[in-house]
Amino acid sequence: MKLSERLFDTWRFMPGRQRALLLILLGVLVGMVPYLVWISNFFSYLSDDPRACLNCHIMYPEYTTWRHSSHANDTTCNDCHVPHHSLIAKYRFKVGDGLRHSAVFTLRMEPQVIRARPEAVQVIKDNCIRCHSDQIVHTDLADHGRLCLDCHREVPHGRVHSLSATPNAAVPPLDPVVPRGWMPGSPRQPGGSR
């Protein structure tokens, strides 16, 4: 018996109340997907725009320190933090990191100090070599098991690695997550009255 036939038989013999409940649950799930895509700024993560990283408040120090570094003129976050050997590898890595970040922030388990995972450290090293290959011709990092960041620890984020280390960091204003005026008594426009 095919799966579709089994599902049809299950549906056919299901009591009316259970059918209604199942339809309501399916409707809620189908309705939640576009809402979650919209509220999470999902499509911003598919771009190379560094402001997409600011969707997570914990990334303000990293964004600010990068923005004031020499790398800001020529690179984006993705230039250093995702693989570039194939488009599939790039988006597979972004999706994996995005799902992990979503879980960490949803469960409120974000660390005070952000550190790159071992897989991310390797990606960063590969991207340093990719961009600076003409400058590291005489360097044998691989032979000694060293990372670029062992010596260049403060590039491009400086010594800042936590929100508390940059309490007055100037960050660009963000659009509100919840639309203005959607609930009675909420501000209708930026700076407006209730």
N, C-alpha and C positions, 0 to 999 in steps of 0.2 A: 504494500500500500504506500502510495506517495505521501509526502509530507503535506501537500495541499489537500489531499483527500482526508487525512487525519485531522487537520485543522478544521475543515468543513464539517466533519462528523462531530468534533468537539463542540463547535459553535451551534450546530443543529440541535444537539441534545442538552445544551446549557439552558438552565431556567432563565426566564425573562429578567429577573432582578440581577442575576449575575451578568447577563448580556449588557444590561444598561450600565452597570458598574464598570465593566470592562471598556465599554465605549467611552465613558466619562474619563477613565484613567488614560486611555489612548489619546483622547482629545487634549487632556492636560499636558501629557508628554509632548505631543505634536506642537501644542501652543508654546511650550516652554523653550523649545529649541530656538526658534527665531528670537525670542526675548533674550535668551542667554547670549546668542550671537551678537545682538545689538548692545546689550548692557556691558559686555566684556570687551567691546571694541575689537572683536575677533579679527576682522580683516586688517586692522593695523599691524597685527603680528605677521602678516604675510609680506609686509613691506620691509624696506631697509631703513626706514625712518627711525632715528634714535629716540624720538619722543614716544614711540610705542613702548619702550622700556619703562617710561614713567607711568604706565598704567598701574604699576605696582609702586606704592609709596616708598618702599624700602630701597628702591633704586635711585632715589634723588641724589645721594652723595656720589654714586658712580657716574651718573649723568653729568652732574655739575663739575666734577673733577675732570672728566673726559672733555667737556665743553671748553674748559680753560687750559687744555693741554695742546701740545704741538700736533697731536694726532687728530684733533677736531677738524683741522683744515682739509685733511685728505681721507679720513676714514669714518666709518659708522660702526656701531656696536657689532653688527654682523660681520664686518670685515675681519674682526679679531675672534669673535666668539662662535662662529658656525663654520663647518667644513666647506671647502670650495672646490673639491675635486669632482663633484657632480651635483646637479640640481636635486636629485633624489636624496642624496646624503644630506644636503643642506636642509631641506624641509623635513626629513625624517628626524634630524637632530633638533630642529626648532619645535616640532610637534612633541617629541619626547621631553624636552626641557619645559615646554609650555604646560604639558599635563602634570609634570612634577611640580612646577611652580604653582599651578592652580591648586593642587592638593595641599601643598605646604601652606599657602596663604589662606585657603578656605578653612583649614584645620587650625589656623593660628599657630603654626609651628616654625615661623620664620626665624632665622638665627639673628643674633645681634651683630655678628660679624659675618659678612658674606665671604665665602671661600669657594673657589672653583672645584668641582668634582674632578677625580682623576681623568675621566674621559674629556672633560672640558679643558683641563690643563694641556692635554696632548693636542687638542684642536688649536688652542692658543699658540702653542709652540710651533705647530705646523704653519700657522698663518704668519707668525713672526718671520719664519724662514722664507715663506713664499714672498712676502713683501720686501724683505731685506736681504735677499740672497746675494745681491752684489756687494753687500757690506760684510758678509760673514763667510766669505770664500775661505779664509785662512783659519776658521774656527772649527774645532772638532767636538762640538757639543755632544753629538750622539755617542762618540767613543767614550766620553767621561760620564755619561748619564746625567748631564746637567741640563737645566732648563734656561731659556733666555731670561726668565724672571728671577733666576737665582742672582744675577748681577743687576738686572734692570728692573728691580722690584717696584720702583715707583713710576713706571711707565705704563699707561698714561694716567693712572688714577691717583698718583701720589701716595701719601701715607694714610689716606682716608679709607676706612673700611667699615664704617658703621654710621647709623643715623646720629648717634650721640656725639660722634667726632666732628660733625658738621651741623650744629644746631641752627645756624643762621645761613645755611646754604641758600643762595638765590636760585629758586627753581621756577620754571615757566608756569604760569597759571594753567590749570587744567579745566576742561569742561566738566560740569557736574555729571555724575553717573546717572542720577535720577532726573528726568526732565523737569524743568521749572514749571510751577503752576499745576502740577498733576494732582496735587492734593490740596483741599481747602486750607488756607492759612499759610501756604508756602510762598516764598518770594516769586513774583511773576517774571522779573527780569533782573539781570545783574545789578546789584546795588539798590534795587527797588524796595519799596515798602510792602508790608504784608497786606 
